[in-house]
Amino acid sequence: MTEEEKRLHRACFTGHRPEKLERMQWLIKHDLKKEILRAIDDGITVFISGMARGVDIWAAEIVLSLRKSGKPIKLICASPFPGFEERWDKDWKDRYNAIMAAADHTVFVCKGYSRSCFQIRNEWMVDRSARVIAVYNGEPGGTKNTIDYARRQGIIAVQIKG
């Protein structure tokens, strides 16, 4: 299968950290699961998570849960750089590490931290996807930049209210 054919069966996630979200976590997770199931129905079999706290971690956990329940899907973790999670609290670190261990494939998009590493990671994910599932609160920042980049590339960006 060519890279372009693989891309047609992939979706990635973008969204805010929990403290930037306006809606309750359980509602966002419910809507994320709905969009993931819709993507599966549309032929998406591989999901890419950028592994940030909040939306990325929740989406990855949902994908792993659906995979465990029998859905024929895979998870790719696209962490921006090794040690990305080091300054997080224990709960988020534990969740990050559990997801990385359970993923079908993991990648560190950059060798280390840089000011541009998050945008590089986001573009890496979009460039390998046919769809972006975004949880967006309407504010400028990385999530908006990722949605805008996807649209410039002709990639569908499905938005969930954040």
N, C-alpha and C positions, 0 to 999 in steps of 0.2 A: 504494500500500500504506500503510495506517495505521501509526502508531507501534506500536500493540499487535500488529499482524500482523508487523511487523519484529522485534519483541521475541521472538516465538515461534521465530525462526530464529537467535537469537544466544545465545552463551555467553561468560562471562568467566572470568578466572583470578584466584586469590588464593593466596598462599603466602609462605613465609619467605625471608629472605635466606640465602645459602649457609651462613654460620657458625652459623645456628640449626637447621640440619637434622641429623637423627640418622642418616639412611640415606645410602648412597653416591649421588653425583650421577647416575651412569649408570642406577641402578635407578629413581630418581625420574623421569628423562627417559623411560625405557622405559614406566613407568606413565602418565605424562602423554600420551605418544603414543597409548597404548591407549585412554585416555579421550577424546582428541580424535577418534580414528577412530570410537569408539562414538557420539559426539555427531554426527558427520557422517552415520553410518548412521541416526541418529534425526531427520535433517532440519536440523541446525544448519549454516548456511552462512557465518556471520560470527562471528569470535572477537574478543574485546576483551581487550587486555593493558594492565595498569596500569604497565608498563615499569620496575618495580623490579629491582634486581640479584637474581639467583637465579631462582626459579620463573617470574616474569613474563617475563623475557628468554628463558629456555629454552622456555617455551610458545610465545612469539612466533616463535622460530626454528623450532620444529617446524611451526607453522602455515605459515610461509613455505616451508619445505621441501616440505610436502605440496602446497601450491599450485603450486610449481614442477614437481612430479611429475605435475600434471594434475588434482588434486582441485579442484572448482569452489567454492573457499572464499575468503573475504576476511579481512583483518586490520585492525582499528581499534586504534590506539595511543592510550590515554587517559593521557597523562602528567599528573602532578599540577600542575605549573607549569613555565614556561620556565626553563631552567637547572638543572632537577632533577638532572641527571647531572654537573654541573660539578666536584664534589669527588671523583668516582670515579677509580679508576686507569685508565690508558690502554686496557687491554683491554676493560673493561666499557663505557667511554665509546664506543669504536669500535663495539662490538656494538649499543649503544643507538642510535647515529646511523645505522648500517646498517639496522636494523629500521625506524626512523622514515622513512628514505628509501624503503624498499621497501613500506611499508604502503599499503593502499588508502585510508585516511583517518587523519589524526592530529588530536588535540584536546588542548589544554591546559585542564584542567578549572577551574583557578584562575589568577588573574592573577599571583600570586606566592606565596611561602611563607607559611604561617600554621600555627599548631599544629593546626588542624583540616583542613588541605588533603588529607591522606592519606585520612581518613575520608570527606570530601566526594567525592574521586575514587572510592573504593570503592563508595559508595552510588550515584554516577552510573553506574558500570558495572553494578551489580546491577539498578538501575531500568530498564536497557535490555536485560536478558538473561532468557532462560527457564531458564538453568542456570548454576550456578557450579561450576567445577572447582577444587577446593582441595587444596593440599598442606599438611597440618597436623600439627604435632608435639604437639598437646595442650595447649600453654601459652597463657596469656592474651596478648592483644595484637591487632594489626590484623587478622590472619588470622581469629582467633576472632570478632572483632567483625563482620567481613564475613560469615562463615558465619551468625552469629546474626541479622544484619540480613536476609540472604537468606531465612532460614526464617520470620522475622516477616512478610516480604512474600509468602510462599507460593511461593518460588522453590526449585527443587531444588538442593541443595548436595551434590555428589559429593565424597567425601573420599578422598584418597590419603595414606597414612602418610608423614609427613615425617621 
